[in-house]
Amino acid sequence: MILYYILVLSLPFLSHPLFGLKVGPLTVEKYLGAICFLYAVLHAAVRRRAPGLFRTTQARAFLLFFLLASISWLALGRSLTATTMLDVYGSHLLFLVTTVALIDSLPRLRWALVTAVAAMGLVSLYVIRDWQLGSAVYGASYRPGYVAGDANFFTASVLLSLPVALLLLWNERSAAVRIFCFGSLLVTLAAITLAASRGGFLGLLVAMGWLLWRSRTRFRNLVLVGAALGLLLAISPLSPVARFLHPDYSDTDSVRIHLALWRAGLRIVRDHPLTGIGVGQFKAAVGEYSSEKDLSLLAHNTYLEIAAEMGLGGLGLFLVIFGSSFRTLTRVRLAAERHGPPLLRVAATGIQAGLLGFGVAAFFVSAEFLRMFWFMLFLSICLLALEQEEAARVAAAEGRPSTAEAARAEWWTGAEAGNDAW
């Protein structure tokens, strides 16, 4: 499992000098993924328990999404090579199997979440160091990214883990884990402030708003979170709020480019609503649909890019994956509030908040390929399996009938509990 946790640690990095190091035909990260996949298959065979890839709506929708992306590439792909196609979508498919097969116990879930928090803190340290070096050359307005890709990709990725870190800080019994989460939160909030992603900041507000709404002491937590964010924004030499209130030329030009890309993307969707122009083709084709002929960029909008490249059907499947994962997490959270364990409630609530924040940030950046996003979606499948096992254990302890067949039937129907506040 240690190799799997190292793989999770690599998820927010897009160009790390170690994980991205090429050894022969593959990078170190790809070798890690392949070894973990083989171990997952062996683990499932030894336990005689196949991963439940078809037991949740999000898993089935993802498989259809992968199939549609493959057909789109075969039929319309021009600039996207087979290697890139497999790297972007094929690796996600293998990672789905690996995650569902390996995260099959509460201790493994706990360490996977702690590792995601560690990844968040580690990439944040890289970003802070990048700002220190870059600002010495380009001034305090330098926006870091480095191994995380750029400031917007970095913020979108860490938004997925930040709520989990906050809830572990509040609920974890181990003092060492609480201290670790606190340190990761500090460096991550500092890095987010320096990254100054306006869309990411809006996502952060939504994620924190969700956590506050679910908490039992909303006013106290609002004061604490507001004070922490206000202090960071006040002392930071660069912040997203400053970019909102006092945009410079590059900020204004960024808005202009975003709007031009969105207009071109809407024209593509209008002309190719069913099939799109082919997966991976937006950047190459956007100039044909824009008055700015030298425009050759991604859509800077995850939803629009998927619709333009894979048609409205592709966008629909993506939204089904997102929405059904959120629904599953709601079910797990409410069930865990009734019979525990607390870790499932913490994980479900934190991942929900992270997905909401990411969903807002994804409106301003093309982030469908970010691996931390898919990791959190795949964890929702694991959480449901663990919740079903816990429900069966509680039922057996209370002398109530509960069979594996009934649990599997619940997985398919997706029946949802009530709506109590967390």
C-alpha positions as CSV (number, residue, x, y, z in Angstrom):
1,M,0.0,0.0,0.0
2,I,2.9,2.3,0.6
3,L,3.4,2.7,-3.2
4,Y,-0.3,3.6,-3.6
5,Y,0.1,6.3,-1.0
6,I,3.1,7.6,-2.8
7,L,1.0,7.6,-6.0
8,V,-1.7,9.7,-4.2
9,L,1.1,12.0,-3.0
10,S,2.0,12.7,-6.6
11,L,-1.5,13.6,-7.8
12,P,-1.4,17.4,-7.6
13,F,2.0,17.6,-9.4
14,L,1.9,18.1,-13.1
15,S,5.7,18.4,-13.7
16,H,7.6,17.2,-10.7
17,P,11.3,16.5,-11.3
18,L,11.0,13.1,-9.6
19,F,7.5,11.8,-10.4
20,G,7.8,13.2,-14.0
21,L,11.3,11.7,-14.6
22,K,11.2,9.5,-17.7
23,V,12.9,6.1,-17.3
24,G,12.7,4.3,-20.6
25,P,9.3,4.7,-22.2
26,L,7.4,5.8,-19.1
27,T,7.7,8.3,-16.2
28,V,8.3,7.3,-12.6
29,E,4.6,8.1,-11.9
30,K,3.4,5.8,-14.6
31,Y,5.5,2.9,-13.3
32,L,4.0,3.6,-9.8
33,G,0.5,3.5,-11.3
34,A,1.2,0.3,-13.2
35,I,2.6,-1.5,-10.1
36,C,-0.3,-0.3,-8.0
37,F,-2.8,-1.5,-10.6
38,L,-1.1,-5.0,-10.6
39,Y,-1.1,-5.1,-6.8
40,A,-4.8,-4.1,-6.8
41,V,-5.7,-6.9,-9.2
42,L,-3.7,-9.4,-7.0
43,H,-5.3,-8.0,-3.8
44,A,-8.8,-8.5,-5.3
45,A,-8.0,-12.0,-6.4
46,V,-6.6,-13.0,-3.0
47,R,-9.7,-11.6,-1.3
48,R,-11.9,-13.2,-4.0
49,R,-13.8,-9.9,-4.2
50,A,-14.0,-8.0,-7.5
51,P,-14.1,-4.2,-7.4
52,G,-17.6,-2.9,-7.6
53,L,-17.1,-1.0,-10.8
54,F,-20.7,-1.1,-11.9
55,R,-22.4,-0.7,-8.5
56,T,-22.7,3.1,-8.5
57,T,-24.0,5.6,-11.0
58,Q,-20.8,7.6,-11.1
59,A,-18.7,4.5,-11.9
60,R,-21.0,3.5,-14.8
61,A,-21.1,7.0,-16.0
62,F,-17.3,7.3,-15.9
63,L,-17.0,4.1,-18.0
64,L,-19.4,5.5,-20.6
65,F,-17.5,8.8,-20.5
66,F,-14.2,7.0,-21.2
67,L,-15.9,5.0,-24.0
68,L,-17.2,8.3,-25.5
69,A,-13.8,9.9,-25.3
70,S,-12.2,6.9,-27.0
71,I,-14.7,7.0,-29.8
72,S,-14.3,10.8,-30.1
73,W,-10.5,10.4,-30.4
74,L,-10.8,7.6,-33.0
75,A,-13.3,9.4,-35.1
76,L,-12.3,13.1,-34.8
77,G,-8.9,13.1,-33.1
78,R,-6.2,14.8,-35.1
79,S,-3.6,16.5,-32.8
80,L,-4.1,14.2,-29.8
81,T,-1.7,11.2,-30.1
82,A,-2.6,7.7,-28.9
83,T,0.0,8.1,-26.0
84,T,-1.7,11.4,-24.9
85,M,-5.1,9.8,-25.1
86,L,-4.1,6.9,-22.9
87,D,-2.3,9.1,-20.5
88,V,-5.2,11.4,-20.0
89,Y,-8.1,9.0,-19.9
90,G,-6.7,5.5,-19.8
91,S,-4.7,6.2,-16.7
92,H,-7.9,7.5,-15.0
93,L,-9.6,4.2,-15.8
94,L,-6.7,2.2,-14.3
95,F,-6.7,4.5,-11.3
96,L,-10.4,3.9,-10.8
97,V,-9.9,0.1,-10.6
98,T,-6.9,0.5,-8.3
99,T,-8.6,2.9,-5.9
100,V,-11.8,0.9,-5.6
101,A,-9.9,-2.4,-5.1
102,L,-7.4,-1.1,-2.5
103,I,-9.4,1.4,-0.4
104,D,-11.5,-1.4,1.2
105,S,-11.1,-0.6,4.9
106,L,-11.4,2.3,7.3
107,P,-7.6,2.4,8.1
108,R,-6.8,2.5,4.4
109,L,-9.3,5.2,3.9
110,R,-7.9,7.2,6.7
111,W,-4.3,7.0,5.4
112,A,-5.5,7.8,1.9
113,L,-7.1,11.0,3.2
114,V,-4.0,11.9,5.3
115,T,-1.8,11.3,2.2
116,A,-4.1,13.6,0.2
117,V,-3.6,16.3,2.8
118,A,0.2,15.7,2.7
119,A,0.1,16.1,-1.1
120,M,-1.7,19.4,-0.7
121,G,0.9,20.6,1.8
122,L,3.9,19.5,-0.2
123,V,2.7,21.1,-3.5
124,S,2.0,24.3,-1.5
125,L,5.5,24.4,-0.3
126,Y,6.8,24.2,-3.8
127,V,4.4,27.0,-4.9
128,I,5.6,29.2,-2.0
129,R,9.2,28.6,-2.9
130,D,8.4,29.3,-6.6
131,W,6.9,32.7,-5.5
132,Q,10.0,33.5,-3.5
133,L,12.3,32.9,-6.4
134,G,10.0,34.4,-9.1
135,S,9.1,37.5,-7.1
136,A,12.8,38.4,-6.7
137,V,13.0,38.6,-10.5
138,Y,9.6,39.7,-11.6
139,G,8.3,41.5,-8.6
140,A,5.7,40.8,-5.9
141,S,2.9,40.3,-8.5
142,Y,4.5,37.1,-9.8
143,R,2.0,34.3,-9.7
144,P,3.6,30.9,-8.9
145,G,2.8,27.5,-10.3
146,Y,6.0,25.5,-11.1
147,V,5.4,21.8,-10.5
148,A,1.7,22.3,-10.0
149,G,1.3,23.6,-13.6
150,D,0.1,27.1,-12.9
151,A,-1.6,29.1,-10.2
152,N,-5.1,28.2,-11.4
153,F,-4.4,24.4,-11.7
154,F,-2.7,24.5,-8.3
155,T,-5.7,26.2,-6.5
156,A,-8.2,23.9,-8.2
157,S,-6.3,20.8,-7.0
158,V,-5.7,21.8,-3.4
159,L,-9.3,22.9,-3.0
160,L,-10.3,19.3,-3.1
161,S,-8.2,18.3,-0.1
162,L,-8.4,21.5,2.0
163,P,-11.9,20.8,3.5
164,V,-10.8,17.3,4.4
165,A,-7.7,18.7,6.2
166,L,-9.9,21.1,8.1
167,L,-12.3,18.4,9.2
168,L,-9.5,16.0,10.2
169,L,-8.1,18.9,12.3
170,W,-11.4,19.2,14.1
171,N,-12.2,15.5,14.4
172,E,-9.1,13.3,14.4
173,R,-8.1,11.7,17.7
174,S,-4.4,11.5,16.9
175,A,-2.6,14.7,18.1
176,A,0.1,14.0,15.5
177,V,-2.4,14.0,12.7
178,R,-4.1,17.1,13.9
179,I,-0.8,19.0,14.1
180,F,0.1,17.7,10.6
181,C,-3.2,18.9,9.2
182,F,-2.8,22.3,10.9
183,G,0.6,22.8,9.3
184,S,-0.6,21.7,5.9
185,L,-3.6,24.1,6.1
186,L,-1.3,27.0,7.0
187,V,1.0,26.5,4.1
188,T,-1.8,25.8,1.7
189,L,-3.8,28.9,2.6
190,A,-0.6,30.9,2.2
191,A,0.1,29.4,-1.2
192,I,-3.5,29.9,-2.3
193,T,-3.2,33.6,-1.4
194,L,0.0,34.0,-3.3
195,A,-1.4,32.1,-6.3
196,A,-4.1,34.7,-6.4
197,S,-6.5,32.7,-8.5
198,R,-9.8,34.6,-8.6
199,G,-11.8,31.6,-9.7
200,G,-10.1,29.5,-7.1
201,F,-10.9,32.0,-4.4
202,L,-14.5,31.9,-5.3
203,G,-14.3,28.1,-5.1
204,L,-12.7,28.4,-1.7
205,L,-15.5,30.6,-0.4
206,V,-18.1,28.1,-1.6
207,A,-16.3,25.2,0.0
208,M,-15.9,27.0,3.3
209,G,-19.5,28.1,3.1
210,W,-20.6,24.5,2.7
211,L,-18.6,23.4,5.7
212,L,-19.9,26.2,7.8
213,W,-23.5,25.4,6.8
214,R,-23.0,21.7,7.8
215,S,-21.3,22.6,11.1
216,R,-23.2,22.7,14.4
217,T,-21.5,25.9,15.6
218,R,-21.8,28.0,12.5
219,F,-21.2,31.5,14.0
220,R,-18.1,30.5,15.9
221,N,-16.6,28.7,12.9
222,L,-17.5,31.6,10.7
223,V,-15.6,34.0,12.9
224,L,-12.6,31.6,13.1
225,V,-12.5,31.0,9.3
226,G,-13.2,34.6,8.4
227,A,-10.4,35.8,10.8
228,A,-7.9,33.3,9.4
229,L,-8.7,34.3,5.8
230,G,-8.7,38.0,6.6
231,L,-5.3,37.8,8.3
232,L,-3.8,36.0,5.4
233,L,-5.2,38.4,2.8
234,A,-4.1,41.4,4.9
235,I,-0.4,40.3,5.3
236,S,0.1,38.7,1.8
237,P,1.9,40.8,-0.8
238,L,-0.4,39.2,-3.5
239,S,-4.0,38.0,-3.1
240,P,-7.1,37.2,-5.3
241,V,-9.0,40.0,-3.6
242,A,-6.4,42.6,-4.7
243,R,-6.8,41.2,-8.3
244,F,-10.6,41.7,-8.0
245,L,-10.5,45.2,-6.5
246,H,-7.4,46.6,-8.3
247,P,-6.8,44.6,-11.5
248,D,-3.7,45.5,-13.5
249,Y,-3.2,45.3,-17.2
250,S,-2.5,41.5,-17.2
251,D,-5.6,40.9,-15.0
252,T,-7.8,42.9,-17.4
253,D,-6.3,41.2,-20.4
254,S,-6.9,37.8,-18.8
255,V,-10.6,38.6,-18.6
256,R,-10.7,39.6,-22.2
257,I,-9.0,36.4,-23.3
258,H,-11.4,34.3,-21.1
259,L,-14.4,36.0,-22.7
260,A,-13.0,35.5,-26.2
261,L,-12.4,31.8,-25.5
262,W,-15.9,31.3,-24.1
263,R,-17.5,33.0,-27.1
264,A,-15.5,30.7,-29.4
265,G,-16.4,27.7,-27.3
266,L,-20.1,28.5,-27.5
267,R,-19.8,28.8,-31.3
268,I,-18.2,25.4,-31.4
269,V,-21.0,23.9,-29.3
270,R,-23.6,25.6,-31.5
271,D,-22.0,24.1,-34.7
272,H,-21.2,20.6,-33.2
273,P,-23.7,20.0,-30.5
274,L,-23.8,16.2,-30.8
275,T,-20.3,15.0,-31.6
276,G,-18.1,18.0,-30.7
277,I,-14.9,18.6,-32.6
278,G,-13.0,15.7,-31.0
279,V,-11.4,15.2,-27.7
280,G,-8.2,17.2,-27.3
281,Q,-9.0,19.5,-30.3
282,F,-10.1,22.7,-28.6
283,K,-6.8,24.4,-28.5
284,A,-6.0,23.6,-32.2
285,A,-9.5,24.7,-33.5
286,V,-10.4,27.7,-31.3
287,G,-8.8,30.2,-33.7
288,E,-11.2,29.2,-36.4
289,Y,-14.2,30.2,-34.2
290,S,-12.8,33.5,-32.8
291,S,-12.1,36.9,-34.3
292,E,-8.7,36.7,-32.6
293,K,-7.0,34.4,-35.1
294,D,-3.9,34.0,-33.0
295,L,-5.8,32.5,-30.1
296,S,-4.6,29.0,-29.3
297,L,-5.5,28.2,-25.8
298,L,-7.6,25.8,-23.7
299,A,-11.2,26.9,-23.0
300,H,-10.5,28.1,-19.5
301,N,-13.8,26.5,-18.6
302,T,-14.0,22.8,-17.9
303,Y,-17.7,22.4,-18.8
304,L,-17.5,24.4,-22.0
305,E,-14.4,22.5,-23.1
306,I,-16.0,19.1,-22.6
307,A,-19.1,20.2,-24.5
308,A,-17.1,21.6,-27.4
309,E,-14.8,18.6,-27.7
310,M,-17.2,15.7,-26.9
311,G,-20.6,17.2,-27.5
312,L,-23.5,17.8,-25.1
313,G,-23.6,14.1,-24.4
314,G,-20.1,14.2,-23.1
315,L,-20.9,17.2,-20.9
316,G,-24.1,15.4,-19.7
317,L,-22.0,12.3,-18.6
318,F,-19.5,14.5,-16.8
319,L,-22.3,16.2,-14.9
320,V,-23.8,12.8,-14.1
321,I,-20.4,11.7,-12.7
322,F,-20.2,14.8,-10.6
323,G,-23.8,14.9,-9.4
324,S,-24.1,11.2,-8.6
325,S,-20.8,11.3,-6.6
326,F,-22.2,14.2,-4.6
327,R,-25.4,12.3,-4.0
328,T,-23.5,9.2,-2.9
329,L,-21.5,11.3,-0.5
330,T,-24.7,12.7,0.9
331,R,-26.1,9.2,1.5
332,V,-22.9,8.1,3.2
333,R,-22.7,11.3,5.4
334,L,-26.3,10.9,6.6
335,A,-25.9,7.2,7.3
336,A,-22.7,7.8,9.2
337,E,-24.4,10.4,11.3
338,R,-26.8,7.6,12.4
339,H,-24.5,4.7,13.1
340,G,-21.0,5.9,12.4
341,P,-18.1,5.6,12.2
342,P,-17.1,9.3,12.4
343,L,-14.4,8.9,9.7
344,L,-17.0,8.2,7.0
345,R,-18.9,11.4,8.0
346,V,-15.7,13.4,8.0
347,A,-14.6,12.0,4.6
348,A,-18.0,12.4,3.0
349,T,-18.5,16.0,4.2
350,G,-15.0,17.1,3.3
351,I,-15.0,15.6,-0.1
352,Q,-18.4,17.2,-0.8
353,A,-17.1,20.6,0.1
354,G,-14.0,20.0,-2.0
355,L,-16.0,19.0,-5.0
356,L,-18.2,22.1,-4.6
357,G,-15.2,24.4,-4.5
358,F,-13.6,22.6,-7.4
359,G,-16.9,22.9,-9.4
360,V,-16.8,26.6,-9.1
361,A,-13.1,26.9,-9.8
362,A,-13.5,24.7,-12.9
363,F,-15.7,27.3,-14.4
364,F,-12.6,29.4,-14.9
365,V,-10.0,26.8,-15.9
366,S,-9.9,23.6,-18.0
367,A,-9.4,21.2,-15.1
368,E,-11.0,18.0,-16.3
369,F,-7.6,16.2,-16.4
370,L,-6.6,17.0,-12.8
371,R,-6.0,13.7,-11.1
372,M,-6.9,14.8,-7.6
373,F,-10.4,15.6,-8.8
374,W,-10.8,12.0,-10.1
375,F,-9.3,10.6,-7.0
376,M,-12.0,12.3,-4.8
377,L,-14.7,11.1,-7.2
378,F,-13.4,7.5,-7.0
379,L,-13.3,7.7,-3.2
380,S,-17.0,8.3,-3.2
381,I,-17.4,4.7,-4.5
382,C,-15.2,3.4,-1.8
383,L,-17.1,5.3,0.9
384,L,-20.4,3.8,-0.2
385,A,-18.9,0.3,0.0
386,L,-17.5,0.9,3.5
387,E,-20.8,2.4,4.7
388,Q,-22.7,-0.6,3.5
389,E,-20.3,-2.9,5.4
390,E,-20.7,-0.8,8.5
391,A,-24.5,-0.8,8.2
392,A,-24.4,-4.6,7.9
393,R,-22.2,-4.9,11.0
394,V,-24.4,-2.7,13.0
395,A,-27.5,-4.6,11.9
396,A,-25.9,-7.9,12.8
397,A,-25.0,-6.5,16.2
398,E,-28.6,-5.4,16.8
399,G,-30.0,-8.7,15.6
400,R,-31.6,-7.3,12.5
401,P,-31.4,-9.2,9.2
402,S,-28.9,-7.8,6.7
403,T,-27.6,-9.8,3.7
404,A,-25.0,-9.0,1.1
405,E,-27.7,-9.3,-1.5
406,A,-29.7,-6.6,0.1
407,A,-26.6,-4.4,0.4
408,R,-25.9,-4.9,-3.3
409,A,-29.5,-4.0,-4.1
410,E,-29.1,-0.8,-2.2
411,W,-26.0,0.0,-4.2
412,W,-28.0,-0.3,-7.4
413,T,-31.0,1.7,-6.3
414,G,-29.1,4.4,-4.6
415,A,-31.8,5.0,-2.0
416,E,-31.0,8.2,0.0
417,A,-31.6,9.0,3.7
418,G,-33.0,12.2,5.1
419,N,-31.3,15.5,5.4
420,D,-30.1,16.3,8.9
421,A,-27.5,19.0,9.5
422,W,-23.9,17.9,10.3
